[in-house]
């Protein structure tokens, strides 16, 4: 098989390729490209699972970055086990064709306990005293020690949160190169998240994101030049395009106002009680799953949500099936925002009663996606001094929390999850194989066969 690397440049679109990405632009002009018709929802976990199985969400089961686990009555986001993804993965299919085929998965999601030969993924240590220590999980286990000894500890706090920066994508790129040097996998899957950050913070404002574009362009160049020397075929692709938004919609607050939401009060703070709610929303960028513990209210809830300004459509029954989401994990209703809107998970009506995790970076406790975790209060000029003080307390052994995240969804200016109106905002696939055969626009499920053809073309 032909050695191949797939570089997943999150958020990359035709609109962003230009003067600030000279290397990617050159790669595009020399190669062959296609717009990718986004899968619904156009979010990380769903898109990646579709690419790696060639299946729609109704088949592979990843209906979002998180969902309501009905048997546990809990909303969970950012699970890690590959066993959640149903369907044969591309590396599993190719191993049947060539027993010498190997795959390295560098930071694509659902990376733990898969059948990939080599894998690396974020896995912090959560200590008993409340500290969160940056770390990774790898297979084989010794790869973790090799990479962090040679490259330094994985910069977790640059991967997500207010301190996000190019450092995390640079580390991932270096880990991909080092893994390739050690193990020489046939297929390398590399995830570069850098554009995700400021595109969500600022939207498509080139004055603010041009630095990010230049930074990721340099990282892509580093990877491409390494793999070219290794006689690899190279594919750049993305999962979705981020577009401008101004209107955050608080679905759970609306459901609460109609008496559908159940709330628990603990220590004077409010928590969403999903198992006791008649209806609640699991928000995920520009899509939300509405789960009903009482199906008799479906039509009433659908009418309520359809009446909200900023909601484009509410899917139910056959419409969910037509969207490729008819899976037991899917909500009873699926809500899509219009082009200018996105959904928050917020359910409290008084900020003083917001749960403690609301003001923290806490991706596993929040019953929905929260992009505001990348922000601090722009009006708080002392925020960094507060952070340093809290970190000092932690080092001295005192329990404290980094409650620095504002409760202001209006700070977010970019989102994704729906199908954009303009193809310039679609995800994109670019290959250096000018003889590759595919149309100028492809379905997300076709990425699987395109990868397969790249790898098997020499057979």
C-alpha positions as CSV (number, residue, x, y, z in Angstrom):
1,X,0.0,0.0,0.0
2,X,1.0,3.6,-0.5
3,X,2.1,5.4,2.6
4,X,-0.4,8.2,3.3
5,X,-0.9,11.0,5.9
6,X,-4.2,12.7,6.4
7,X,-3.8,16.1,8.1
8,X,-7.1,17.3,9.6
9,X,-6.8,21.1,9.7
10,X,-9.9,22.0,11.7
11,X,-12.0,24.8,10.3
12,X,-10.1,25.0,7.0
13,X,-12.3,26.3,4.1
14,X,-11.8,27.7,0.7
15,X,-12.6,31.1,2.1
16,X,-9.6,31.0,4.5
17,X,-7.0,29.9,2.0
18,X,-5.1,32.8,0.5
19,X,-2.5,35.4,1.4
20,X,-2.2,34.3,5.0
21,X,-1.8,30.6,4.1
22,X,0.8,30.7,1.3
23,X,1.9,27.1,1.7
24,X,-1.6,25.6,1.9
25,X,-2.6,27.8,-1.1
26,X,0.4,26.4,-3.1
27,X,-0.6,22.9,-2.1
28,X,-4.1,23.5,-3.3
29,X,-3.0,24.8,-6.6
30,X,-0.7,21.9,-7.3
31,X,-3.1,19.2,-6.2
32,X,-6.8,18.2,-6.6
33,X,-9.5,19.4,-4.2
34,X,-13.2,19.0,-3.4
35,X,-15.8,20.7,-1.2
36,X,-17.2,18.2,1.3
37,X,-20.9,18.3,1.8
38,X,-21.0,18.5,5.6
39,X,-22.6,15.7,7.6
40,X,-25.3,16.8,10.1
41,X,-24.3,17.7,12.7
42,X,-21.1,19.3,11.3
43,X,-19.2,18.8,14.5
44,X,-15.9,17.1,15.4
45,X,-16.9,13.7,16.7
46,X,-19.6,13.1,14.1
47,X,-17.6,14.3,11.1
48,X,-14.5,12.2,12.1
49,X,-16.5,9.1,12.7
50,X,-18.2,9.5,9.3
51,X,-14.8,9.9,7.5
52,X,-13.3,6.9,9.2
53,X,-16.3,4.5,8.7
54,X,-17.9,5.8,5.5
55,X,-21.2,5.6,7.4
56,X,-23.9,8.2,8.4
57,X,-24.5,8.9,12.1
58,X,-27.6,6.7,12.0
59,X,-25.2,3.8,11.3
60,X,-22.0,4.7,13.3
61,X,-24.0,6.1,16.2
62,X,-22.0,9.4,16.9
63,X,-24.9,11.9,16.8
64,X,-22.8,14.7,18.2
65,X,-19.9,15.5,20.4
66,X,-22.1,14.3,23.2
67,X,-25.6,13.0,23.9
68,X,-28.0,11.8,26.6
69,X,-27.0,8.4,27.9
70,X,-30.5,7.1,28.5
71,X,-29.6,4.2,30.6
72,X,-27.6,6.4,33.0
73,X,-29.9,9.4,32.8
74,X,-26.8,11.6,32.2
75,X,-25.5,13.9,29.5
76,X,-21.9,13.1,28.6
77,X,-19.6,14.9,26.2
78,X,-16.2,14.1,24.8
79,X,-16.1,10.4,25.6
80,X,-12.9,8.6,24.5
81,X,-13.6,4.9,23.9
82,X,-13.6,3.9,20.2
83,X,-16.1,1.2,21.1
84,X,-18.8,3.9,20.9
85,X,-18.3,4.1,17.2
86,X,-20.2,1.3,15.3
87,X,-18.8,0.1,12.0
88,X,-15.6,-1.0,10.4
89,X,-12.9,1.6,10.6
90,X,-10.7,2.3,7.6
91,X,-7.7,0.7,9.2
92,X,-9.6,-2.4,10.0
93,X,-10.7,-2.8,6.4
94,X,-7.2,-2.3,5.1
95,X,-5.6,-4.7,7.5
96,X,-7.8,-7.4,5.9
97,X,-6.3,-6.5,2.5
98,X,-2.7,-6.2,3.7
99,X,-1.6,-7.7,7.0
100,X,1.4,-5.4,7.0
101,X,-0.8,-2.3,7.0
102,X,-0.4,-0.1,10.1
103,X,-2.2,3.0,11.3
104,X,-1.2,5.8,13.7
105,X,-4.0,8.0,15.1
106,X,-2.7,11.3,16.5
107,X,-5.5,13.0,18.4
108,X,-8.5,12.2,16.2
109,X,-11.4,11.6,18.6
110,X,-12.5,8.2,20.0
111,X,-8.9,7.3,20.0
112,X,-8.8,5.0,23.1
113,X,-9.1,1.2,22.9
114,X,-9.3,1.1,19.2
115,X,-7.6,-1.4,16.8
116,X,-5.3,1.3,15.5
117,X,-1.6,0.2,15.9
118,X,-0.4,3.4,17.4
119,X,-2.5,6.1,19.1
120,X,-2.1,9.3,21.1
121,X,-4.8,11.4,22.7
122,X,-5.3,13.9,25.5
123,X,-5.8,12.3,28.9
124,X,-5.3,14.6,31.9
125,X,-4.6,13.3,35.4
126,X,-7.3,14.3,37.8
127,X,-5.7,14.3,41.2
128,X,-7.5,13.8,44.6
129,X,-6.7,17.4,45.6
130,X,-8.7,18.8,42.6
131,X,-5.7,19.5,40.4
132,X,-5.8,18.7,36.7
133,X,-2.4,17.7,35.4
134,X,-1.7,17.7,31.6
135,X,-0.9,14.3,30.2
136,X,-1.7,12.0,27.3
137,X,-2.8,8.4,26.7
138,X,-1.1,6.3,24.2
139,X,-0.9,2.8,22.6
140,X,1.5,1.3,23.0
141,X,1.9,2.7,26.5
142,X,5.6,3.4,26.2
143,X,4.9,5.8,23.3
144,X,3.5,8.3,25.9
145,X,6.7,8.3,27.8
146,X,8.9,8.6,24.7
147,X,7.0,11.5,23.3
148,X,6.7,13.5,26.5
149,X,10.4,12.9,27.4
150,X,11.5,14.1,24.0
151,X,8.9,16.8,23.3
152,X,7.9,17.9,26.8
153,X,4.5,17.4,28.5
154,X,1.6,17.8,26.2
155,X,0.4,21.5,26.5
156,X,-3.2,20.6,27.6
157,X,-4.1,24.2,28.6
158,X,-3.1,25.4,25.1
159,X,-5.3,22.7,23.6
160,X,-8.5,24.0,25.2
161,X,-9.5,26.9,27.5
162,X,-8.6,30.6,27.6
163,X,-4.9,29.9,26.9
164,X,-5.4,28.1,23.6
165,X,-2.6,28.7,21.2
166,X,-0.6,27.2,18.4
167,X,1.5,25.3,21.0
168,X,-0.9,22.4,21.1
169,X,-1.0,21.9,17.3
170,X,2.8,22.3,17.1
171,X,3.1,19.5,19.8
172,X,0.7,17.3,17.9
173,X,2.6,17.8,14.6
174,X,5.9,17.0,16.3
175,X,4.4,13.9,17.9
176,X,3.1,12.7,14.5
177,X,6.6,13.2,13.0
178,X,8.3,11.4,15.9
179,X,5.7,8.5,15.8
180,X,6.3,8.2,12.0
181,X,10.1,8.1,12.6
182,X,9.8,5.4,15.2
183,X,7.1,3.2,13.8
184,X,6.7,4.2,10.1
185,X,2.9,3.6,9.9
186,X,1.2,3.1,6.5
187,X,-1.5,5.6,7.4
188,X,-1.1,8.6,9.8
189,X,-4.1,10.5,11.0
190,X,-3.1,13.9,12.4
191,X,-5.5,16.4,14.1
192,X,-4.6,20.2,14.1
193,X,-7.2,22.1,16.1
194,X,-5.7,25.6,16.0
195,X,-8.1,27.4,13.7
196,X,-11.0,26.3,15.9
197,X,-10.2,28.7,18.6
198,X,-10.2,32.3,17.3
199,X,-12.7,31.5,14.6
200,X,-15.2,30.7,17.4
201,X,-14.0,33.7,19.4
202,X,-14.0,36.3,16.6
203,X,-15.7,34.8,13.5
204,X,-14.2,35.4,10.1
205,X,-12.4,38.6,10.9
206,X,-9.2,38.4,9.0
207,X,-7.7,41.3,11.0
208,X,-8.0,39.1,14.1
209,X,-7.4,35.6,12.6
210,X,-4.6,36.3,10.1
211,X,-2.0,35.4,12.7
212,X,-3.7,32.0,13.4
213,X,-3.8,31.3,9.7
214,X,-0.1,32.0,9.3
215,X,0.7,29.9,12.3
216,X,-1.2,26.8,11.1
217,X,0.2,27.3,7.6
218,X,3.7,26.8,9.0
219,X,2.7,23.7,11.0
220,X,1.1,22.2,7.9
221,X,4.2,22.9,5.9
222,X,6.4,21.2,8.5
223,X,4.2,18.1,8.4
224,X,4.0,18.0,4.6
225,X,7.7,18.4,4.1
226,X,8.5,15.6,6.5
227,X,6.0,13.2,4.9
228,X,7.1,14.2,1.4
229,X,10.6,13.1,2.4
230,X,9.1,9.8,3.5
231,X,7.5,9.3,0.0
232,X,4.0,9.7,1.3
233,X,0.8,10.7,-0.3
234,X,-0.7,13.7,1.5
235,X,-4.3,14.7,2.1
236,X,-5.4,17.9,3.8
237,X,-9.0,18.0,5.0
238,X,-11.3,19.6,7.5
239,X,-14.5,18.6,9.4
240,X,-16.6,21.8,9.1
241,X,-16.4,25.5,8.3
242,X,-17.0,28.1,11.0
243,X,-19.2,31.0,10.1
244,X,-20.2,34.3,11.8
245,X,-22.9,34.3,14.5
246,X,-24.4,36.9,16.8
247,X,-27.4,35.3,18.4
248,X,-27.0,32.7,21.2
249,X,-30.2,30.8,22.0
250,X,-30.8,29.4,25.4
251,X,-33.2,26.5,24.7
252,X,-33.2,25.1,28.2
253,X,-34.2,28.4,29.7
254,X,-37.2,28.4,27.3
255,X,-38.1,24.9,28.2
256,X,-37.8,25.7,31.8
257,X,-40.1,28.7,31.5
258,X,-42.8,26.3,30.2
259,X,-42.3,23.9,33.1
260,X,-40.6,21.1,31.2
261,X,-37.2,21.3,32.9
262,X,-36.4,19.8,36.3
263,X,-33.9,21.6,38.5
264,X,-32.1,20.4,41.6
265,X,-30.7,22.9,44.1
266,X,-27.5,22.0,45.9
267,X,-25.6,24.4,48.1
268,X,-27.7,27.2,46.7
269,X,-26.7,26.5,43.1
270,X,-28.9,25.0,40.4
271,X,-28.2,21.8,38.4
272,X,-30.1,20.3,35.5
273,X,-31.8,17.1,36.4
274,X,-32.1,15.4,33.0
275,X,-33.7,12.2,34.2
276,X,-36.5,14.1,35.9
277,X,-37.2,16.6,33.1
278,X,-40.1,16.2,30.8
279,X,-38.0,17.8,28.1
280,X,-34.5,19.2,27.9
281,X,-31.9,20.2,25.3
282,X,-28.4,19.0,24.7
283,X,-26.8,21.9,22.9
284,X,-23.9,21.3,20.5
285,X,-22.9,24.4,18.5
286,X,-25.7,25.1,15.9
287,X,-27.5,21.9,16.6
288,X,-29.4,20.6,19.7
289,X,-31.0,17.3,20.6
290,X,-34.2,17.6,22.5
291,X,-34.9,14.5,24.7
292,X,-38.4,13.8,26.0
293,X,-39.1,11.7,29.0
294,X,-42.7,12.2,28.2
295,X,-43.4,11.6,24.5
296,X,-47.0,12.9,24.7
297,X,-45.6,16.4,24.7
298,X,-43.6,16.0,21.5
299,X,-45.9,18.1,19.3
300,X,-46.2,20.9,21.9
301,X,-42.4,21.1,22.4
302,X,-41.8,21.1,18.7
303,X,-44.2,24.0,18.2
304,X,-42.6,25.9,21.1
305,X,-39.1,25.5,19.7
306,X,-40.2,26.3,16.1
307,X,-41.5,29.6,17.4
308,X,-38.1,30.8,18.7
309,X,-36.4,33.5,16.7
310,X,-33.1,32.0,15.3
311,X,-34.4,28.5,15.0
312,X,-34.3,27.4,11.4
313,X,-36.0,24.0,11.7
314,X,-37.0,21.3,14.1
315,X,-36.7,17.7,12.9
316,X,-38.8,14.9,14.1
317,X,-39.6,11.3,13.1
318,X,-39.2,10.9,9.3
319,X,-37.2,14.2,9.1
320,X,-34.7,12.8,11.6
321,X,-34.4,9.7,9.4
322,X,-33.9,11.7,6.3
323,X,-31.1,13.7,8.0
324,X,-29.3,10.4,8.7
325,X,-29.7,10.7,12.5
326,X,-32.2,8.0,13.2
327,X,-30.2,6.3,16.0
328,X,-31.2,5.4,19.6
329,X,-28.8,8.1,20.9
330,X,-30.5,10.8,18.9
331,X,-32.9,13.3,20.5
332,X,-36.6,12.9,20.0
333,X,-36.4,16.3,18.3
334,X,-33.3,17.8,16.5
335,X,-33.1,21.6,16.4
336,X,-31.0,23.4,13.8
337,X,-30.1,27.1,14.2
338,X,-30.3,29.6,11.4
339,X,-27.1,31.0,9.9
340,X,-26.7,33.8,12.6
341,X,-27.5,31.7,15.7
342,X,-26.1,29.0,17.9
343,X,-27.3,27.1,21.0
344,X,-26.0,27.3,24.6
345,X,-26.5,24.8,27.3
346,X,-27.5,27.5,29.9
347,X,-30.5,26.5,32.1
348,X,-30.3,28.9,35.1
349,X,-32.2,32.2,35.2
350,X,-30.1,33.9,37.7
351,X,-26.3,34.0,37.3
352,X,-25.9,33.9,41.1
353,X,-27.4,30.4,41.0
354,X,-25.4,29.1,38.1
355,X,-23.6,25.8,38.9
356,X,-19.9,26.1,39.9
357,X,-18.8,24.4,36.7
358,X,-20.4,27.1,34.6
359,X,-17.5,29.5,35.4
360,X,-14.8,26.8,34.8
361,X,-13.3,24.9,32.0
362,X,-15.1,21.6,32.7
363,X,-16.0,19.8,29.5
364,X,-17.2,16.6,31.2
365,X,-19.7,18.1,33.7
366,X,-21.5,20.5,31.5
367,X,-24.6,19.1,29.9
368,X,-23.7,20.6,26.5
369,X,-20.9,22.3,24.6
370,X,-19.6,25.6,25.9
371,X,-17.3,27.6,23.6
372,X,-17.2,30.4,26.3
373,X,-14.7,28.2,28.0
374,X,-12.1,29.8,25.7
375,X,-12.9,33.3,27.0
376,X,-12.2,35.4,30.1
377,X,-14.2,38.5,31.0
378,X,-12.7,41.2,28.7
379,X,-13.8,43.8,31.3
380,X,-11.8,42.1,34.1
381,X,-8.3,43.6,33.9
382,X,-7.1,41.6,36.8
383,X,-8.1,38.2,35.5
384,X,-4.5,37.0,34.9
385,X,-3.5,38.1,38.4
386,X,-6.4,36.1,39.8
387,X,-5.3,33.0,37.8
388,X,-1.7,33.3,39.1
389,X,-3.0,33.6,42.6
390,X,-5.2,30.6,42.3
391,X,-2.5,28.5,40.7
392,X,-0.1,29.4,43.6
393,X,-2.7,28.3,46.1
394,X,-3.0,24.9,44.3
395,X,0.8,24.5,44.3
396,X,0.7,25.2,48.1
397,X,-1.8,22.5,48.6
398,X,-4.9,24.6,49.0
399,X,-8.2,23.6,47.3
400,X,-9.4,26.3,44.9
401,X,-11.2,26.5,41.6
402,X,-10.3,28.4,38.4
403,X,-13.7,30.1,38.2
404,X,-12.7,32.6,35.5
405,X,-15.1,31.8,32.7
406,X,-17.7,34.5,32.0
407,X,-21.4,33.7,31.7
408,X,-21.7,35.8,28.5
409,X,-22.5,33.7,25.4
410,X,-22.6,36.9,23.4
411,X,-18.8,36.9,23.4
412,X,-18.8,34.1,20.8
413,X,-18.8,35.3,17.2
414,X,-18.3,32.0,15.2
415,X,-20.0,28.6,15.2
416,X,-20.7,25.5,13.1
417,X,-22.9,22.4,13.0
418,X,-25.4,23.2,10.2
419,X,-24.8,23.3,6.4
420,X,-23.5,26.7,5.4
421,X,-25.2,28.6,2.6
422,X,-22.0,29.3,0.7
423,X,-19.7,26.4,-0.4
424,X,-16.7,28.6,0.4
425,X,-17.6,27.8,4.0
426,X,-17.8,24.0,3.4
427,X,-15.1,21.7,4.8
428,X,-12.5,20.9,2.1
429,X,-10.4,18.0,0.9
430,X,-7.1,18.6,-0.9
431,X,-4.7,15.8,-2.1
432,X,-1.3,15.9,-3.8
433,X,-2.5,13.1,-6.1
434,X,-3.6,14.9,-9.2
435,X,-4.8,11.7,-10.7
436,X,-7.3,11.0,-7.9
437,X,-10.8,10.5,-9.2
438,X,-13.6,12.3,-7.4
439,X,-16.0,15.1,-8.1
440,X,-15.6,18.8,-7.2
441,X,-18.1,18.3,-4.4
442,X,-18.3,15.1,-2.4
443,X,-20.5,13.7,0.4
444,X,-18.8,13.3,3.8
445,X,-19.3,9.6,3.5
446,X,-17.1,9.5,0.4
447,X,-14.0,10.6,2.3
448,X,-13.6,7.0,3.4
449,X,-13.4,5.6,-0.1
450,X,-11.1,8.5,-1.2
451,X,-8.7,7.6,1.6
452,X,-8.9,3.9,0.7
453,X,-8.2,4.6,-2.9
454,X,-5.1,6.6,-2.0
455,X,-3.8,3.8,0.1
456,X,-4.5,0.9,-2.3
457,X,-3.8,2.5,-5.6
458,X,-0.4,0.7,-5.9
459,X,-1.9,-2.7,-5.4
